[in-house]
Amino acid sequence: MTKMLVAMTLALGVLAAPAFAGETTVTLAVRNWYCKACPHVVKESLAAVPGVTNVAVSDKTKTAVVTFDDTKADVQALIKATTEAGYPSFPYSEGMLWP
């Protein structure tokens, strides 16, 4: 009986694990954004990160809003992607003086 209870608990834990995964959306402020090609490069560098499901960039505010699967990517991976493309970024919060 105890073995069966342990097996059922483990099985439920495995089945419930995807329920803890989720979509996360973050806004990144992006540096070195000076030309018309910049939005495309920033968007493509972020879209190439595994787990990213959507990227919206704003030339006006020099930001990128990124939605990603938090079991496959994290904010540090996004920052690394833009930085390696030549556009260092950091998390943007409302009210921040940017750009």
C-alpha positions as CSV (number, residue, x, y, z in Angstrom):
1,M,0.0,0.0,0.0
2,T,2.8,2.4,0.9
3,K,4.6,1.7,-2.4
4,M,1.5,2.4,-4.3
5,L,0.9,5.7,-2.5
6,V,4.4,6.8,-3.2
7,A,4.1,5.8,-6.9
8,M,0.8,7.8,-7.2
9,T,2.3,10.8,-5.5
10,L,5.3,10.8,-7.9
11,A,3.0,10.3,-10.9
12,L,0.9,13.3,-9.8
13,G,3.9,15.4,-9.3
14,V,5.1,14.7,-12.9
15,L,1.7,15.4,-14.3
16,A,1.3,18.6,-12.3
17,A,4.8,20.0,-13.2
18,P,3.6,21.6,-16.5
19,A,0.9,23.5,-14.4
20,F,3.7,25.4,-12.7
21,A,5.2,26.5,-16.0
22,G,4.0,29.7,-17.4
23,E,4.3,32.6,-19.8
24,T,6.2,35.6,-18.6
25,T,6.3,39.0,-20.2
26,V,9.2,41.4,-19.6
27,T,10.0,44.8,-21.0
28,L,13.6,45.5,-21.8
29,A,15.2,48.9,-22.3
30,V,17.7,48.6,-25.1
31,R,20.9,50.7,-25.5
32,N,22.8,51.5,-28.7
33,W,19.6,51.9,-30.6
34,Y,20.3,54.6,-33.2
35,C,19.3,53.5,-36.7
36,K,16.4,52.1,-38.7
37,A,17.9,48.6,-38.7
38,C,18.1,48.4,-34.9
39,P,14.5,47.3,-34.2
40,H,14.9,44.4,-36.7
41,V,18.2,43.3,-35.2
42,V,16.9,43.5,-31.6
43,K,13.7,41.7,-32.5
44,E,15.5,38.9,-34.3
45,S,18.1,38.4,-31.6
46,L,15.3,38.0,-29.0
47,A,13.1,35.8,-31.2
48,A,16.1,33.4,-31.6
49,V,16.1,32.6,-27.9
50,P,14.5,29.2,-27.2
51,G,11.2,29.6,-25.4
52,V,10.4,33.1,-26.7
53,T,6.9,33.2,-28.1
54,N,6.4,36.9,-29.0
55,V,8.6,40.0,-29.4
56,A,7.3,43.6,-29.9
57,V,9.8,46.4,-30.3
58,S,9.2,50.2,-30.1
59,D,11.5,52.5,-32.0
60,K,10.0,55.4,-30.1
61,T,10.7,54.2,-26.6
62,K,13.7,52.0,-27.4
63,T,12.2,49.0,-25.7
64,A,11.3,45.4,-26.4
65,V,8.4,43.6,-24.8
66,V,9.2,39.9,-24.8
67,T,6.8,37.0,-23.9
68,F,8.5,33.7,-23.1
69,D,8.1,30.3,-21.6
70,D,9.8,30.6,-18.2
71,T,10.8,26.9,-18.2
72,K,12.8,27.4,-21.4
73,A,14.2,31.0,-21.0
74,D,14.8,33.7,-18.5
75,V,15.5,37.4,-18.4
76,Q,19.3,36.8,-18.3
77,A,19.1,34.8,-21.6
78,L,17.2,37.7,-23.2
79,I,19.7,40.3,-22.0
80,K,22.6,38.0,-23.2
81,A,21.0,37.8,-26.7
82,T,20.6,41.5,-27.2
83,T,24.0,42.2,-25.7
84,E,25.7,39.7,-28.0
85,A,23.9,41.4,-31.0
86,G,25.5,44.7,-29.9
87,Y,22.5,46.1,-28.0
88,P,22.9,45.8,-24.2
89,S,19.6,45.8,-22.4
90,F,18.1,45.7,-18.9
91,P,14.6,45.3,-17.4
92,Y,12.5,48.4,-17.8
93,S,9.9,49.4,-15.3
94,E,7.1,52.0,-15.7
95,G,8.1,55.5,-14.7
96,M,11.8,54.9,-15.4
97,L,13.5,57.7,-17.1
98,W,14.3,56.1,-20.5
99,P,15.5,56.7,-23.2
